[in-house]
Amino acid sequence: MKPFFFIFITLLWINSFGQDTVYARQVIKKLTSKEFLGRGYVNNGVNKAASYLVKELKSIGVSKFEKSYSQFYTFPVNTFPNNLSVVLNGKLLVAGKHYLIEPTSKTIKQGFQLFKTDSVTYQAIDGNKPAALQIKLKKKLTYTVATSLSNQTIIELLKDSFPYDLKTMDVIFENKFISQFSCQNIAGFIKGTQQPDSFIVYTAHYDHLGAIGKDAYFPGANDNASGVSVLLNLAKYYKAHPAKYSIAFVFFSGEEAGLLGSKYYSEHPMFSLSKIKFLTNLDLLGTGDEGIMVVNATVFKNQFDKLNQINLEQQYLKQIKQRGKAANSDHYWFTEKGVPSFFIYTMGGIQAYHDIYDIEKTLPLTKYLEVCKLLIDFNSKL
């Protein structure tokens, strides 16, 4: 009977995750669509994405901690909501593909002569004087989010696209600085069957870099629509298979702006942080060819050994690498407050990151199911 029982349980396991990648693709495609415009601050994309997440949690049957799934807070952010125009040597460039504007920049509407100062830097000249504009040649265009302004504007150009000397540049763009942008974290839970006052917590940030201008936006498929889709899939799983402990799901905004949403939540938790048995923060979950990296592995060695042993037994992933403590994602504020936490991300595969090429179509989800199973196995043994 044991072999038959094992096969039966295995089939149940496979069937319970049979639609995982189908649902994952639906979620990732939706979150990376132009409707949400990079889940940033132009056209309120991040809050539109939040509304979508709330709708999904309601549909799955995830409970609220308070009267709402949402926890609102504010922070400053600089945006470029209107049309951009950068003309180099008489050629109109494409935002995201050819250039990026440094996110702390202010409005510029002017033409300049360019003077080469080193192999990768040009200084803009206004008449006979240096202007507050520099041009930097970069091997890769990588964007971020700014919460402050600078008096110096930098336009980054993709180096390989411009093998010739740069002579003139005509720049038209307008910034809009929002001193108090209203954003929200989203949270809910599924009640445990035996110890409902203790929590296993899964977290992921749902915000991304948003858009610059009317045409260029950053889809953020791997970073971090992938992690969001894992949380929603885990919510579906735990709703059908309630665990011993309550399972909480927290979706942070403001991560790309400096871990702001998770910081706010850690200071204003929806339930006591002392009730958290373990927290796992998930980001960049769309690959896995080379396994996963676990941040805080050396801090919480017993838990890491348990995670690694499960993987060795089940052969889910090629390898599990370990790192020490790092302030590189939303787990950090919880670690600082004494909450045992991991930050997990997949390795290998696509290299798109913080650019316009991080899209759903090229996201392989190589070890998506295996990571989900590993997480469930791990948390069942805590």
C-alpha positions in Angstrom: 0.0 0.0 0.0 2.9 2.4 0.7 4.1 2.6 -3.0 0.5 3.2 -4.1 -0.1 5.8 -1.4 3.1 7.6 -2.4 2.0 7.7 -6.0 -1.4 8.9 -5.0 0.0 11.7 -2.9 2.4 12.7 -5.7 -0.4 12.9 -8.2 -2.5 15.0 -5.8 0.6 17.3 -5.4 1.1 17.6 -9.2 -2.6 18.3 -9.8 -2.8 20.9 -7.1 -0.1 22.8 -8.9 -1.2 21.8 -12.4 -2.3 25.3 -13.3 0.4 27.2 -11.5 2.3 28.4 -14.4 -0.9 29.1 -16.3 -2.1 31.4 -13.5 1.4 32.8 -13.1 1.5 33.8 -16.7 -1.9 35.5 -16.4 -0.8 37.5 -13.3 2.6 38.4 -14.8 1.0 39.4 -18.1 -1.6 41.6 -16.4 1.0 43.3 -14.1 3.4 44.1 -16.9 0.7 45.4 -19.2 0.6 49.0 -20.3 -2.6 49.4 -18.2 -0.3 49.6 -15.1 2.5 51.5 -16.9 5.3 49.8 -15.0 3.5 49.9 -11.6 5.0 53.3 -10.8 3.9 56.9 -10.4 3.0 58.1 -13.8 -0.8 57.7 -14.4 -1.1 56.2 -10.9 0.1 52.8 -12.2 1.2 51.4 -8.8 -2.2 52.0 -7.2 -4.0 50.5 -10.2 -1.9 47.4 -9.7 -2.9 47.4 -6.0 -6.6 47.4 -6.9 -5.9 44.4 -9.1 -4.2 42.5 -6.2 -7.1 43.3 -3.9 -9.5 41.9 -6.4 -7.4 38.7 -6.7 -7.2 38.2 -2.9 -10.9 38.6 -2.6 -11.4 36.1 -5.4 -9.1 33.5 -3.8 -10.8 34.0 -0.4 -8.0 35.6 1.6 -9.1 37.3 4.8 -8.4 40.9 5.8 -6.4 41.7 8.9 -8.3 45.0 9.4 -11.2 46.7 7.6 -9.2 46.8 4.4 -6.5 44.9 2.6 -4.8 48.2 2.1 -2.4 50.1 4.3 -1.8 53.6 3.0 1.2 55.9 3.4 3.0 58.6 1.5 6.5 59.4 0.2 8.0 61.9 -2.3 8.8 60.9 -5.8 10.1 62.5 -9.0 8.3 61.7 -12.3 8.5 62.5 -16.0 4.8 62.2 -17.1 4.9 64.1 -20.4 6.4 63.7 -23.8 10.2 63.5 -24.0 12.5 64.6 -26.9 16.2 64.0 -27.0 17.8 64.7 -30.4 21.5 63.8 -30.7 23.5 65.0 -33.7 20.2 65.7 -35.4 18.8 62.2 -34.7 15.7 61.6 -32.5 16.5 59.0 -29.8 14.1 56.5 -28.2 13.7 56.6 -24.5 14.7 53.3 -22.8 16.3 52.0 -25.9 18.9 54.7 -26.6 18.8 56.8 -23.4 17.6 57.3 -19.9 17.2 60.5 -17.9 18.8 60.3 -14.4 15.7 60.1 -12.2 16.6 63.1 -9.9 16.6 65.5 -12.9 14.7 68.7 -13.3 13.0 70.1 -16.4 15.2 71.0 -19.4 14.1 72.6 -22.7 17.2 73.7 -24.5 19.8 72.9 -27.1 23.5 72.4 -26.3 26.9 71.9 -27.8 28.7 68.9 -26.3 32.4 68.7 -25.2 34.1 65.4 -24.5 35.7 65.3 -21.1 36.8 61.7 -21.0 36.1 58.4 -22.8 32.5 58.1 -21.4 31.5 61.6 -20.4 30.4 64.7 -22.4 29.7 68.1 -20.9 26.9 70.2 -22.3 27.9 73.8 -23.1 25.4 76.7 -22.9 27.0 79.5 -24.8 30.6 79.5 -23.5 29.7 78.1 -20.0 29.2 74.6 -18.8 25.5 73.7 -18.4 24.0 71.6 -15.6 23.9 68.7 -18.0 26.2 65.8 -18.5 26.0 62.9 -20.9 27.3 59.5 -19.8 27.9 56.5 -22.0 26.9 53.3 -20.4 27.2 49.6 -21.3 23.7 49.0 -20.0 20.8 51.3 -19.4 19.5 50.8 -15.9 16.7 52.9 -14.3 15.7 53.5 -10.7 13.2 55.7 -8.7 14.2 59.1 -7.1 12.6 60.6 -4.0 14.7 63.8 -4.3 15.9 66.3 -6.9 19.4 67.3 -8.1 20.7 70.5 -9.7 22.8 68.3 -12.0 21.1 66.5 -14.8 22.6 63.4 -16.4 21.4 61.7 -19.6 22.7 58.2 -20.0 23.3 56.8 -23.5 23.7 53.2 -24.5 27.4 53.2 -25.4 27.3 50.6 -28.2 24.6 52.7 -30.1 26.9 55.7 -30.4 30.4 54.8 -31.7 30.9 58.3 -33.1 31.7 61.6 -31.4 28.7 63.5 -29.9 28.4 67.1 -31.1 25.0 68.5 -30.3 22.0 67.6 -28.2 18.5 69.2 -28.1 16.6 68.2 -24.9 13.0 68.7 -24.1 11.6 67.0 -20.9 9.6 68.2 -17.9 9.7 66.7 -14.4 6.9 66.6 -12.0 7.9 66.2 -8.3 5.2 64.8 -6.1 6.0 65.6 -2.5 3.4 63.2 -1.0 2.5 60.4 -3.3 -0.1 58.2 -1.7 0.8 54.5 -2.0 -0.3 51.3 -0.3 0.8 47.9 1.0 -1.6 45.1 0.6 -2.0 42.3 3.2 -4.2 39.3 4.0 -4.1 35.9 5.6 -5.5 32.4 5.6 -6.3 31.1 9.1 -4.3 28.2 10.5 -6.0 25.0 11.7 -4.0 24.4 14.9 -2.2 27.6 15.9 -3.9 30.4 14.2 -2.3 33.1 16.3 1.2 32.2 14.9 2.1 33.2 11.3 4.2 32.1 8.4 4.6 35.2 6.3 5.3 35.5 2.5 6.2 38.9 1.1 6.9 40.4 -2.3 7.0 43.9 -3.7 4.5 44.7 -6.5 5.8 48.2 -7.4 8.3 48.8 -10.2 10.0 51.7 -11.9 7.0 53.1 -13.8 7.4 55.1 -17.0 9.3 58.0 -18.4 7.4 60.0 -20.9 4.4 58.8 -22.8 5.9 55.8 -24.6 8.6 54.2 -22.5 7.7 52.1 -19.4 9.4 49.4 -17.4 7.3 46.2 -17.3 9.1 44.5 -14.4 8.2 40.9 -15.2 10.9 39.2 -13.2 11.2 42.2 -10.9 8.8 41.5 -9.4 5.6 40.4 -11.1 7.1 36.9 -10.7 7.3 37.1 -7.0 3.8 38.6 -6.7 2.5 35.7 -8.8 4.1 33.2 -6.4 2.4 34.8 -3.5 -1.0 34.6 -5.2 -0.4 31.0 -6.2 0.6 30.1 -2.6 -2.6 31.8 -1.4 -4.6 29.6 -3.8 -2.7 26.5 -2.5 -3.2 27.3 1.2 -6.8 28.2 0.8 -7.3 24.7 -0.5 -4.9 23.1 2.0 -5.0 25.1 5.2 -1.8 24.9 7.2 -1.1 24.4 10.9 -0.2 28.1 11.3 -1.9 31.1 9.7 -0.3 32.1 6.4 0.0 35.8 5.8 0.7 37.4 2.4 2.1 41.0 2.3 2.6 42.9 -1.0 4.8 45.9 -0.6 5.0 49.1 -2.6 7.9 51.6 -2.5 10.6 48.9 -2.8 12.2 50.5 -5.8 12.2 53.9 -4.0 14.3 52.5 -1.1 12.3 49.7 0.7 9.8 52.4 1.8 6.7 50.2 2.0 8.3 47.4 4.0 9.8 50.0 6.4 6.5 51.6 6.9 4.8 48.2 7.5 7.5 47.0 9.9 6.8 50.2 12.0 2.9 49.8 11.6 2.3 46.1 11.4 -1.2 44.8 10.9 -0.5 42.1 13.5 2.2 41.8 16.1 5.6 41.0 14.6 6.3 38.8 17.6 3.7 36.3 16.2 5.8 35.7 13.1 7.5 32.3 13.2 9.2 32.9 9.9 9.1 35.4 7.0 10.1 34.7 3.4 10.6 37.6 1.0 10.4 36.7 -2.7 11.8 38.7 -5.6 13.1 37.8 -9.1 11.4 34.4 -9.1 11.2 34.0 -12.9 14.3 31.9 -13.7 16.1 29.3 -11.6 18.5 27.6 -14.1 21.3 28.0 -11.6 19.1 27.5 -8.5 18.3 30.1 -5.8 20.2 32.5 -3.5 19.1 32.8 0.1 20.0 36.0 1.9 20.2 35.7 5.7 21.2 32.1 5.3 24.2 32.5 7.6 22.1 34.5 10.1 19.4 31.7 10.4 21.6 28.7 9.9 19.3 26.1 11.3 16.5 27.2 9.0 18.8 27.3 6.0 20.1 23.8 6.8 16.5 22.6 6.8 15.7 24.3 3.5 18.9 22.9 1.9 18.2 19.4 3.2 14.7 19.4 1.7 16.2 20.4 -1.6 18.8 17.7 -1.4 16.2 15.0 -0.8 13.7 16.2 -3.4 16.1 17.6 -6.0 14.0 20.6 -6.7 16.8 22.9 -7.7 20.3 22.6 -9.0 21.7 24.4 -5.9 20.9 26.7 -3.0 23.5 29.3 -2.4 23.8 31.3 0.8 24.5 34.9 1.7 24.7 36.7 4.9 22.7 39.7 6.1 22.0 42.3 3.5 19.8 45.4 3.2 18.9 44.6 -0.4 15.2 43.9 -0.2 12.1 44.1 1.9 13.1 41.4 4.4 15.7 43.8 5.9 13.5 45.8 8.2 12.0 42.7 9.7 15.4 41.2 10.3 16.3 44.4 12.1 13.3 44.0 14.4 14.2 40.4 15.2 11.9 38.6 12.9 13.5 35.4 11.4 13.6 36.1 7.7 14.9 34.9 4.4 15.1 36.7 1.1 15.1 34.3 -1.8 15.7 35.0 -5.5 16.3 32.7 -8.5 19.6 32.7 -10.5 20.5 32.1 -14.1 18.5 32.7 -17.3 17.6 36.1 -18.6 19.7 39.2 -17.7 17.0 41.9 -18.2 16.9 44.1 -15.0 15.6 47.6 -14.4 15.2 48.1 -18.1 12.4 48.0 -20.8 13.3 44.4 -21.7 12.1 42.7 -18.5 8.9 41.4 -20.2 6.6 38.5 -19.7 7.2 36.9 -23.1 10.8 36.2 -22.4 10.4 35.2 -18.7 11.1 31.4 -18.7 9.7 30.4 -15.2 12.3 27.7 -15.4 11.9 26.4 -11.8 8.7 28.1 -10.8 6.9 25.0 -9.7 9.9 23.7 -7.9 10.4 26.9 -5.9 6.7 26.8 -4.9 7.0 23.2 -3.7 10.3 23.9 -1.8 8.7 26.8 0.0 5.6 24.8 1.0 7.8 21.8 2.2 10.0 24.2 4.2 7.2 26.0 5.9 5.4 22.8 6.8 8.5 21.8 8.9 8.8 25.0 10.9 
